[in-house]
Each structure stands twice: as C-alpha cells, then as structure tokens.
Amino acid sequence: MHIPRISRPQVSGAFNRLKNACLNKEKAARKTLPGMLLVAQSLAMPVQAPGVAKLFTKTKTSIAADIFEHPNAKFIVIKNMIQNVVPDVSDEFVTQVLETAERVKCSPEDLTALLYKESQFKPDVKNGNFGGIGQMNKKSLKLSISHAEKDENARPGITEIVIEKFLSLPREKQMPYVRNYILAMKSFYMKNPQRELNGGELYSLFYTPGRINKKFLTSASDPSTSDYYFKNKELDFDKDSVITKEDLQHVLDRVKTRDLNITLAKK
C-alpha cells in the first residue's frame, strides 16, 4: 500500500483548520474531519512526516487537548473566552456556564460576557451589598434557594446558605445559584418564561428585572428610574440618556470583543 509523504506545512495547516473549525460551528462539519484525518495520519507515521511530534508539542496544549477531549465546539469557544482573563479556568466551570446557558435558554457567549462584566469571574469580588459571580445579594440568593424548593430540577448544587458563605464558595459552586436566580427572574417577569433570552434581556434580569418588558429600563429624565440610570451610566452604550435592552446587548458584545477577544459573527 502506498503511504503518501506528508509535509510539515500540510500538518501545520491541518492543525489550524482543525482549531478554526472547532471555533466556528458553521464550518465544523466541512473542515474538522479532514483535519483530524490528516493529523491522525501524520502522528501515526512520524517517519513519513519529519518533525510532526515536535510540531504537535508546540501547538497550544489546552486547545489541542480540548479538541480531542471535548467534541462540543461551544466548550472550546467558551473556554478560550474565559482563558483570556483566567488562564487556569477549570473545565468544571466552563461546563457549568454551558449548562446554565442551556437551562435558562440564552447564548453561552452572552452569559460568559455578563459574568465577566459583573465580576471578572472573581467569586469573592464585592460591590456594595452585591458579590460573587453574577453579583448576588441577600435577596437574590434567597430567591435562588426558593426556586430550588419549587422545582426539583433546580436543586442540584443548591443548599440553604447565607451570603457570607456564598462569597466563600469557588466560582464552580456559585454557578448553580446564578442559574436559579435567572430562572426565578424569568418566571416572575417574563410573559413567556420558556422562550430564548437575547443578551439584552439576560442582562436586564440582573439590572432591572421588573422593567424587562418596558420600552426602556432606566432614563435620566424619568423620576422613577433616573437614580439607577446615573448609578449605571456606563451602560448607556449610545449615550442618549436612556438605557435599553439594546444598549445592554451592545455592552455585552463589546465585552466579548474587547475583553474576551472573540470575533462576532456578522449579522
């Protein structure tokens, strides 16, 4: 049987195609299989592909390992987003983010950007009475625990704790409470709690959940919301003195590109 000689540039190109395919689910079906076949072939035949082993060790270890250990392309995307700011992020936390996004029906990229915007993924960070991943306070923590009492599917990872104990938990252990808070807010305030959330709606559930169905969330000229507008003026993306769900989506998109270093798909 004739075994074709594989050049170093071919193998390098295969790795790049494989990585890019895993980061782009629209192209994954077309590009992943050929890349995997070429890489597998080259690794099995070091004599036919000089320097392949050396090239493999030079490839970013986490990406190479994740490609083979985690067939879910979203896992690769979310892990790489978080690793830009938390290089040693655990697979458990990435999985928690993905599972939370699936449960609450939102984009995992939007959820990741929101968690970074609110806490920089620091489980012990505090901002006044709020703290932790997702910036919970006593009230939101209580709502999260109460939701678990009403829905047995929301009980995993939840115990009766106070805010001080919550802030001492690692980020992986805080995520179930964030999940339940979002689910509770959806059931309280959304007309159809089962539908998908866009990024602006997701952020609204943390910012002003009671106004998620309104035309605007806060306004500099509205007496009932102006105080909260000025406390969060940086969320007014288009600087029109009104904060809307569209503003919040733009804020999350900016976090994705500026802080978490991903390229947004063109709409």
N, C-alpha and C positions, 0 to 999 in steps of 0.2 A: 504493500500500500504506500502510495506517495504521500509524504508528510510535507506540506509547504513550509518554507522558511519564513519566519515571522520577524519582521524588523522591529527595532526599538521604537521608531516613530509610530508604527502601527499599534503597538501595545499602549504607548502613551495616549494616542488618540482614543483607543478603546476605553481606557480609564476615564478620560474626560467625557466621552459620550455617555458612559455608564453613570457618572456622577450627575451630569446635567439632566439625564433622563429621570433620575430619581428625584431631582428637584423640580421637575416640570411634568406633572402627571399627564398633560395633554400629549406629550411626546414619548412618554414612558413605553407604551406598547410598541412603538415603532423602533425605538433606539436601545432599550435595555437588553433584549435578548441577544442581538448581535454582539454587543459589547461584552456581555457575560460569557458568551461562547468563545470569543477571541481571547479574553483574559484567562479563562479556564484552560484553553488550549495552550497558551503560552506558558502558564505556570506549570503545566504538566510536562512540558518539553523544554527544560532550561538549555539544553544543548542547541536546540533549534532557534532559541531566542536569547542570545547572549545579553546578560545584564538585566534580564527581566526581574530576577529576585531582588536585585539592588534597586530597581525602579519601584518595585512593589513596596519596599520598606520606606522609600522616600515619599510615597503617597500619604496624604494626611490620614493618620491611623484611625481616628474616630469615624471619618467618612467611609473609609474602606470597610471597617468592621460593621458599621451601621447598614451599609448597602446589603451585606450578606445576612446579617442577623435580623434586620427589620425590613420585611418586604413592603411595608406601608410607606409610601413616598412621603406622606404627611409627617411621619415621625422624623424623617431626615430634615424636612423643611423646618419644623418647629424646633428641633434640637439645635440646628445651626443658627436659628434666630437667637435662641437663648444663650448659646455658647459665645456669641459676640460680646456678651457682658458678664456671663457666668461660665467661664471655661470648663469648670468641673461639675456642671449640672448633671444630676443623676438621671438615668433612664426612667426611673420611677416617677420623677416629677414631670418629665416630658409626657409620659403615658397618662398621668393624672390630668394634664392640660387637655390632651386629646380626648380623654373620656368625658371630661367636664363639658367640652365643646359639643360633643355628640349628645350628651344628656340634655343640655339646655338649648340645643339646636342653634348654634352660632358658628361662625368661622373660627377655627383654632388660631389662625393668624390674628384675627381681631382680638380674641381673648388674650393671646400672648402679649400683644401690644398694650392692652388695657392693664394687665398685671404689671408690666414694666413701667407704664406711665404712673400708676398709683403707688408702686412700692419698690421699683427697680429689682424685683424678685427677692427683696430682703425680708425675711419672716419676722424680724424684730423691729422693723422701722416704725416710728410713731409720728403722727401728725395731729397734735391736739388729742382729742378723745378717740381718734381712729388709729388703727395699727395693723401691721401684718400684711400678708399677701391679700390684695383686694381691699385693703384699708377697712377693716371691720371695726364696729364699736359695740358697746354692750347690747344695744337694741338689735343690731343686725345679727349679732351672734345668737341672741335669744330666738330670733325669727328662724335662723338656720336650724337650730336644735328643735324648735317646734315643728318645722316642716318634716323632720325625720320621724316625729311621733305620728304624723298624719299619713305618711307614705313609707311603707316598709322598704320600697326600692331605694329610698333616700337615706337609709340608716347606716350603710357601710361607712366606717371611718368616723362616725359621729358619737360623741359621748357628752354627758352633761358637764360642761366646764365653764369657768369664768374667763373674762377677757385676759386677765394676767396669765393664766395657764395657756390660753390660746397663743399669746405672743411668745411663749417659750417653746412652742412646737416648731419643728423644722418645716420648711415650705411644703414638703410632701404631705405632711399630716394636716396642714391648714387647708389644702385644696378641697376636701370634702365639704367643709363649712362654706367656702366660697361658692361651690356648686349648689348647695342647698339654698343659700341666700338668693342666688339668681333665680332658681326655680320658684322660691316663695314670692319674689317680686313679680315674676311673670304671672303667677296665678292670681295675685292681688290686683295688678294694674293693667294687664293686657287683655284686650277684648277677646283675643284668641290665643291662649297660652301655649297652644300646640304648634303655632307657626314658627318659622325660622326668624331669628333676630339678625338684623344687619348691625354693623359696628356702632352706628349712632344710637340705635335702640339699646344695645348691650351697655354702652357707656351711660346712657340715660338712667338705667336701673341702679347705677351707683351714684349718679349725680343728683337727679331729681326724679325719682321713680313715679311720684304722684302726678307728674306732668308729661309722662311719656306719650300721651295721646293728644297733647296740645300742639298748636302751631309753633310755639317757641317754648323753650324751657325756662329761660330767665332773660330779663331785659333791663337795661339801665334806666329806662323810663317807666317801668311797671312797679308801682309801690310795693306790691306783694312779693316780687322776686328780685328787686334791684339790689338788695343787700347781698344776696347769694351770687348775683351777677358780678359784682365788684370784687367779691372774695375769690372768684374763679375767672377773672377777666381774660387770663391767658387761653381759655378755651374758646374765646370768640375768634375763630380762625379768620373770618373775612373782615373783622374789625367794623361791623355795622351796628354795634351796641346791643346786639341780640345774640344769645347763644341758642342754637337749634341742634336737632339731631344730625343735620348735615355738617355742622361745624365739628361735632364730636367725631364723625366718621373721618373727616379730613385730619383731625388731630391724631387719630389712631394710624391713619395712612402715613402721616409724617413720621411718627414714631417707628413704623416698620422700615421706612427707607433711611431715615437719618440715624436712628439709634440701633436698630436691629439688622440693618444692612441687607435688606431684601429688595428685589425689583418687583414692582407691582405690575400685574398684567394690564395691558391697555384695554380700556372699556370701549 
